[in-house]
Amino acid sequence: MTRQPEVGEIPEDIETQLVGLQKEFDDIQVQLLKESTRLQAPLFDKRAELLSKVDGFWPQALTNCIATNVYIDDDDHQLLDSLTKIDVKRNPDDLRGALIEFHFKPNDFISDSVLVKEFKADPDSEPFSVDFDFAADTVPVKTQINWKSDDKNLSKLKPTVGDLKEVEDEEDEEPDFEPGSFFSSFFDSESRQVAGSIGRAIVEEFFPFAVEHFRGEMDDEEEFDEDDEDEDEDDDEEDEEDEDDDQREIDLEEEERPRKKGRK
């Protein structure tokens, strides 16, 4: 007889030991994350030096990353095209905070050469663990941006409207949220749901894999393409079904019509 899927039960004394063992696994994972952050820092510096020779790398990589792209307004590209480097700095001894740096060459929008977005550890958060949630356990600090003029102030021209919900409830209506300019949603914002979500995307999804995003090799883009392909296939199947239905209707019409007599 073939064994069927079934929920298994572990004896309580063994379950207790497994819980303790999992805690040891988690502690080792935290130590590995801290050590990898320490070891990777100089490598990211070397990577930045190499990427500085690739024209338009950071603006394109940031645009290619779906997690950040959704917050970028069309008008933002005029300033983002001046990006020369994006950097993330974290303290290996306490990974709950982060500094995200955007470096710019001289441009018509801001007089700052570097914009730094700081994320402080929430004083009420637990020590860093495998359960750490960047958006929920950090506090975004507003960044002062020195705009050259009001007509270049993207944050004022395209302000962020509303906020995202902490927990999505299917019964609730969609939140009244418009991201506006990236500079408003990220640098100006102190919202954990907005600035925190962008910060988490940059720290965890974008920065470590910036090269892969630039090349379009990340899974999110592949899934996006696959979704498009699936939709195209569905559309093709529907079109074929419609054509088949039309053909069947034509055949029925032909059957219903009186047949012409053959010539004698």
N, C-alpha and C positions, 0 to 999 in steps of 0.2 A: 504493500500500500504506500502510495506517495505521501510524504510528510507535507502537511499544509502549514501556512503561516500561522503563528500562534504567539501571543504575548507570554513571555516567560517570567517566572518569579524567582528572585534570588533570595536565599535565606537571610534573615535580618542581620545575623552576626557577620556574614560575608559582605552584605551591603554596606555595613558600617565601615568595614576595612577598606572597601572600594572607594567610599567617599573620602576617607583619609588619604588614600593613594592618589586620587584625583587632585586633591589639594597640593600634593607634592609635584604632580605634573604641571599644575598651574603656576606654582612658584618658580619652577625651572623655566617655563615659558616666559615669565616676566623677566627673569635674569637674562635670557637669550635676547629679548627685545631691547633691553638696556644696553647689552654688550654690542649688539648689531648696530644700534644707533651711534655708539661711540666709534666703532670701527668704520662705519660707512661715511661719517662726516668728511674726512679728508678725500674720500673717493668722489663724493658729490662735488667737492671743490674742484677736483681735477676734471670731472665731467663738465662743469660750468665753463672751465677754461676752454675746453675743446668746442663746446656748443656756441661759444661767443664768436666762432668763425663761421657759423652757419646762419646765413641771412634769414631773418624773420622766424627763427626757430620758436621762441617762446610765445609770440602771438598766435602762431599756427597751432602749436601743441595745446595751448589753453583753449583754443576754439574747437579742436578735435575732440577734446575730453567732454563727453556728454554731460557729466556731472557739473561742470562749470559753464559749459556752453549755454545751458538753459537760463543762466542769469546775465548773459551778455546781450546788451541792446545793440542794434545796428550802429548807432552813433558812437558806441564805445570803441569801435575798431580804430577810429581816428587817433585816439590816444594810446590804445593798446599796441598799435603798430610801432610805438616808440619804445616798447619793452626791450631791454637788453638782457635781463636776467630775472628769474624768480628763484628765491632761496627760502628754505625752511630750516629754522634753528630750534633745536629742542635740547633740554638738559637731560643727559642720560640717567642722571640720578633721580629725576622726577619728570616723567614723560607726560604729566598732566597738562603742562602748558606748552606754548609754542609762539615763535615769532615768524611771521610770513612776510618776506621782503619782496617788493616789486621795484626793480631798478629801471630807470628811464633815461634815454638820451634827451638832449634839449628838444623841446616841443612847444607848440602854441597854446597848450592847455594849462599846464602846471609848472610852477617854478621849482618844485621838489625833484631832486634826482633819485630819491628813494622814498617809497611809502611803506611804512611798517605797520602791519596789523598784529596787535598783541592779543593773545588768548591766555588769560590767567587761570590758574587752577581754582575751581570753586572751593572756598574755604570750608564748605560743608561736605565736600566730596570725600570719599574713602581714599586711602592710599592707592597708588596705581596697581591695577590688577588686570587679568584677562577680561574682566567684565567692564573695563573702562570704556565710556562712550564720549568721544571727543566733544560732540555738540552739546550733550547734556551735562558733562562734568567740567566744562570750562566756561569762563566769562569773557565774552568779546569786549574789547576796549575800542572806543571810537578813535579813528585816526584823523588827525588834523591835516586837511589838504589845502595847499595854497594855490587856489585857482588864479590864473592871470587876469581874468575878467568874468563878469557875470554871464556874458554870452558864450563863454567857454566852460562854464560850470555845469558839467554833465549831471551832477547830483541834484542841482536845482532844476535843470531843464527836464530831467527824467527821474523824478523822485520815486522811491519805493513806496507803494501804497499798501497798507494793511500788514498782516503778519501771517505766518503759517501756524497751524495748530501743533501742539506738542504731541497729541495722540489723535490719529485719524479715526473718526467714528463714522461708519457707513451710513448711519441714520442722519448725521448732520449734513447740512448743505455744504457745498464747496466754499472754502474760505475766500473772502473778498481780498485777494492778494494780486498785486501787479509788481513784478520785480523792478521795473524801471531800469536805471543804469546800474551796471556792475559796481561802479564806484559808490553808489548810494547803498546798494544792498550789502556790500561787503565792508568797505572802509568806513562809511558813515554809520553803519548799523551796530547796535548793541544787542540785537535779538539773537538768542541762541538758536531759534528755529531757522532764521535766515542767514545771518553772518556765521553762526555756528555750523550750519549745514555746509556752507561754502568752504569754511575753514577745514572741516573734516574731509571734504572732497579733495582739497588741495594737498593736505598733509598725508592722507592715506591712499588716495586713488590717483591723483595727478602727479605730484612731485616725484615719487619713487620711480614712476613709469613714464616720465615725460618723453623720453626717446620713443618708446612704443606708441604713445599717443600721437606724436608727430608723424610717425610712419603709418598710422592707422592700423596698428596691429593688436589693439586691445580688444578684449572679449566683448565689452559693451558695444563697440562699433560693429563687431562681427555679428552680435545678436541683433543689432539694429538692421544690418544688411539682410540677415536671415529673415527677420520679420517682414522686411520689404519684399523679399523673394517669395515668402509664404503668401503675402497678400496678393502679389502678382499672379502666383500660381492659382490662388483661389479665384481671382478675377478671370483668369483664363478658363478655369473649369466652369465658372458660371456662364461665361460667354459661349463655351462649347455646348453646355446644357441648353442654353437659350436657342442656339443654332439647331440642336437636335429637336427641341420642341417645335421650332418653326418648320423644320423639315417634316416632322410627323404630321403637323397641321396641313402642310401642303399635300402630303401623301393621302391624308384622309379626304381632302377636298377632291383630289384626283379620283379616289374611289367613288365618291358620292356623285361625281359628274357622269352623265351618260357616256358610255364608250362609243367612239366613232366606229361606224361599220367599215369593215375592210372593203377595198375596191374589188369589184368582181371583174 
